[in-house]
Amino acid sequence: MRHTEFWARMEAALGPAYARTWATQHVIGALGGRTPTEALDDGWSPKEVWREVWQVLELPASQR
């Protein structure tokens, strides 16, 4: 997964106006206590970050 696909999925799940805000403010323990944006900046793969976001948001399996 590329960063562009990650952000497209975030926008599909949360809406384009809220996705980036949520990703910079919501700390996820499974990401080492980082926000999704921090995890991406620290070198986590977008696929790993999406997996954790998907779990936190309790999205349907079809969006995994």
N, CA, C and O of each residue as an XYZ file, in Angstrom:
256
protein
N       0.846     -1.178      0.000
C       0.000      0.000      0.000
C       0.889      1.239      0.000
O       1.885      1.310      0.720
N       0.517      2.189     -0.803
C       1.233      3.468     -0.855
C       0.543      4.487      0.056
O      -0.597      4.302      0.483
N       1.263      5.549      0.330
C       0.696      6.607      1.157
C      -0.590      7.170      0.543
O      -1.532      7.487      1.269
N      -0.635      7.296     -0.771
C      -1.831      7.840     -1.420
C      -3.041      6.950     -1.190
O      -4.149      7.446     -0.987
N      -2.837      5.635     -1.219
C      -3.955      4.720     -0.956
C      -4.372      4.804      0.506
O      -5.562      4.775      0.821
N      -3.384      4.908      1.403
C      -3.698      5.052      2.828
C      -4.604      6.263      3.038
O      -5.635      6.160      3.702
N      -4.220      7.412      2.471
C      -5.004      8.630      2.678
C      -6.360      8.541      2.001
O      -7.339      9.086      2.510
N      -6.434      7.870      0.870
C      -7.732      7.676      0.214
C      -8.650      6.841      1.099
O      -9.842      7.131      1.204
N      -8.105      5.811      1.732
C      -8.910      4.984      2.642
C      -9.337      5.769      3.872
O     -10.468      5.635      4.340
N      -8.430      6.589      4.394
C      -8.772      7.425      5.552
C      -9.922      8.368      5.194
O     -10.866      8.525      5.968
N      -9.837      8.987      4.031
C     -10.894      9.911      3.614
C     -12.209      9.188      3.370
O     -13.278      9.729      3.652
N     -12.137      7.978      2.851
C     -13.363      7.200      2.636
C     -14.007      6.831      3.969
O     -15.233      6.808      4.084
N     -13.187      6.546      4.969
C     -13.705      6.131      6.275
C     -14.203      7.305      7.114
O     -15.218      7.197      7.802
N     -13.483      8.426      7.053
C     -13.782      9.543      7.954
C     -14.240     10.818      7.263
O     -14.653     11.771      7.924
N     -14.170     10.840      5.962
C     -14.499     12.049      5.217
C     -13.262     12.885      4.979
O     -12.348     12.898      5.803
N     -13.227     13.580      3.861
C     -12.029     14.341      3.511
C     -11.714     15.484      4.474
O     -10.548     15.842      4.641
N     -12.712     16.047      5.096
C     -12.467     17.173      6.003
C     -11.904     16.730      7.350
O     -11.231     17.515      8.018
N     -12.161     15.496      7.762
C     -11.794     15.052      9.106
C     -10.631     14.067      9.133
O      -9.989     13.919     10.173
N     -10.342     13.396      8.038
C      -9.353     12.307      8.030
C      -7.983     12.751      8.533
O      -7.410     12.103      9.409
N      -7.460     13.822      8.004
C      -6.106     14.267      8.404
C      -6.094     14.802      9.836
O      -5.119     14.613     10.563
N      -7.155     15.456     10.231
C      -7.232     15.933     11.618
C      -7.208     14.757     12.574
O      -6.449     14.758     13.543
N      -8.032     13.752     12.311
C      -8.083     12.559     13.160
C      -6.715     11.903     13.203
O      -6.256     11.500     14.272
N      -6.059     11.789     12.057
C      -4.774     11.100     11.967
C      -3.655     11.832     12.698
O      -2.649     11.220     13.056
N      -3.815     13.122     12.921
C      -2.781     13.863     13.646
C      -3.086     13.994     15.135
O      -2.231     14.428     15.907
N      -4.310     13.618     15.546
C      -4.689     13.803     16.947
C      -4.965     12.515     17.708
O      -4.901     12.509     18.937
N      -5.268     11.432     17.018
C      -5.675     10.193     17.693
C      -4.465      9.286     17.930
O      -3.878      8.768     16.980
N      -4.099      9.100     19.183
C      -2.967      8.248     19.550
C      -3.444      6.799     19.616
O      -4.479      6.495     20.209
N      -2.671      5.918     18.996
C      -3.004      4.495     18.966
C      -1.885      3.723     19.659
O      -0.727      3.780     19.246
N      -2.243      3.008     20.706
C      -1.261      2.257     21.481
C      -0.472      1.259     20.654
O       0.733      1.102     20.853
N      -1.139      0.584     19.729
C      -0.476     -0.429     18.897
C       0.551      0.185     17.945
O       1.359     -0.533     17.355
N       0.520      1.488     17.798
C       1.524      2.180     16.984
C       2.626      2.758     17.867
O       3.306      3.711     17.487
N       2.787      2.181     19.025
C       3.809      2.652     19.948
C       3.460      3.980     20.591
O       4.340      4.777     20.916
N       2.150      4.214     20.774
C       1.715      5.467     21.386
C       1.855      6.652     20.444
O       2.017      7.789     20.886
N       1.793      6.385     19.155
C       1.890      7.434     18.138
C       0.529      7.658     17.486
O      -0.368      6.818     17.556
N       0.414      8.801     16.860
C      -0.728      9.026     15.978
C      -0.399      8.354     14.646
O       0.766      8.055     14.384
N      -1.399      8.111     13.805
C      -1.094      7.553     12.487
C      -0.097      8.410     11.698
O       0.791      7.872     11.037
N      -0.236      9.718     11.762
C       0.694     10.596     11.044
C       2.106     10.446     11.587
O       3.059     10.370     10.810
N       2.257     10.402     12.901
C       3.579     10.216     13.498
C       4.176      8.874     13.099
O       5.365      8.790     12.791
N       3.360      7.825     13.101
C       3.843      6.501     12.726
C       4.348      6.504     11.281
O       5.411      5.954     10.994
N       3.595      7.113     10.383
C       4.046      7.203      8.990
C       5.347      7.998      8.895
O       6.266      7.606      8.176
N       5.422      9.099      9.611
C       6.639      9.923      9.599
C       7.838      9.186     10.185
O       8.981      9.446      9.809
N       7.568      8.260     11.113
C       8.644      7.487     11.748
C       9.026      6.243     10.952
O       9.860      5.455     11.399
N       8.421      6.056      9.769
C       8.821      4.961      8.904
C       7.945      3.723      8.919
O       8.257      2.738      8.249
N       6.857      3.754      9.668
C       5.933      2.622      9.627
C       5.339      2.564      8.222
O       5.134      3.599      7.588
N       5.067      1.372      7.745
C       4.472      1.250      6.413
C       3.004      1.663      6.482
O       2.341      1.449      7.497
N       2.498      2.257      5.401
C       1.080      2.621      5.382
C       0.171      1.417      5.634
O      -0.891      1.563      6.239
N       0.572      0.245      5.183
C      -0.231     -0.959      5.407
C      -0.338     -1.283      6.890
O      -1.418     -1.617      7.377
N       0.785     -1.186      7.614
C       0.764     -1.444      9.064
C      -0.109     -0.419      9.784
O      -0.901     -0.767     10.660
N       0.044      0.825      9.408
C      -0.721      1.890     10.060
C      -2.208      1.718      9.754
O      -3.045      1.865     10.645
N      -2.541      1.406      8.494
C      -3.940      1.210      8.148
C      -4.555      0.068      8.953
O      -5.693      0.174      9.410
N      -3.814     -1.014      9.127
C      -4.332     -2.160      9.882
C      -4.745     -1.715     11.285
O      -5.798     -2.122     11.776
N      -3.940     -0.896     11.924
C      -4.271     -0.431     13.278
C      -5.428      0.571     13.266
O      -6.298      0.524     14.135
N      -5.440      1.469     12.294
C      -6.549      2.422     12.163
C      -7.852      1.657     11.933
O      -8.875      1.955     12.550
N      -7.801      0.675     11.044
C      -8.975     -0.145     10.728
C      -9.543     -0.780     11.994
O     -10.757     -0.799     12.196
N      -8.656     -1.301     12.847
C      -9.117     -1.933     14.083
C      -9.721     -0.912     15.042
O     -10.776     -1.155     15.628
N      -9.061      0.217     15.202
C      -9.549      1.244     16.134
C     -10.918      1.770     15.692
O     -11.808      1.979     16.516
N     -11.070      1.979     14.399
C     -12.336      2.524     13.896
C     -13.415      1.452     13.764
O     -14.570      1.765     13.472
N     -13.044      0.195     13.978
C     -13.973     -0.934     13.876
C     -14.704     -0.914     12.525
O     -15.929     -1.004     12.450
N     -13.903     -0.794     11.471
C     -14.450     -0.770     10.115
C     -14.781     -2.194      9.663
O     -14.234     -3.160     10.193
N     -15.675     -2.318      8.686
C     -16.031     -3.657      8.202
C     -14.845     -4.335      7.505
O     -13.927     -3.672      7.022
N     -14.888     -5.649      7.466
C     -13.812     -6.431      6.847
C     -13.582     -6.023      5.396
O     -12.459     -6.119      4.901
N     -14.609     -5.579      4.723
C     -14.468     -5.177      3.324
C     -13.539     -3.982      3.141
O     -13.058     -3.738      2.034
N     -13.281     -3.238      4.206
C     -12.391     -2.078      4.140
C     -10.987     -2.373      4.638
O     -10.139     -1.484      4.714
N     -10.757     -3.625      4.972
C      -9.454     -3.998      5.487
C      -8.449     -3.883      4.376
O      -7.266     -4.153      4.583
